[in-house]
Amino acid sequence: MNATLRTTLGWLAAVLLNVGALLVVVGLLLPRPAGDVSVLGVGAVLCVAGLAAGACWLAGRPAG
């Protein structure tokens, strides 16, 4: 895997996990709004996306 792509995946995974974790905490602390989308659900989806990007980042590491 290209080093630039691997670095980008690492940063993307870190940002998605951090923002997702922040939204999960905010979703737990704040009352649920009247809208259709919950902050907790969006945070959970971002965490899962960050885990997927992190898995790709780990799979692309050089062997050895």
C-alpha positions, 0 to 999 in steps of 0.5 A, spaced: 500 500 500 502 506 498 505 510 504 501 516 503 494 512 502 496 509 509 497 515 512 491 518 510 487 512 512 490 512 519 488 520 520 481 518 517 481 513 522 483 517 528 478 523 526 472 518 525 474 515 532 475 521 536 469 525 533 464 518 534 466 518 541 465 525 542 458 524 539 456 518 543 458 522 550 454 528 547 448 523 545 448 520 552 449 526 556 444 531 552 436 529 552 434 526 545 432 532 540 425 531 537 428 530 530 429 523 527 436 522 527 439 521 534 446 524 536 448 517 539 446 513 533 451 518 529 456 517 534 456 510 533 456 510 526 462 514 526 465 509 531 464 503 526 467 507 520 473 509 524 474 502 526 473 500 519 478 505 516 483 503 522 482 495 520 484 497 513 490 501 515 493 495 519 492 491 514 496 495 509 502 495 514 508 493 511 510 485 512 516 484 517 
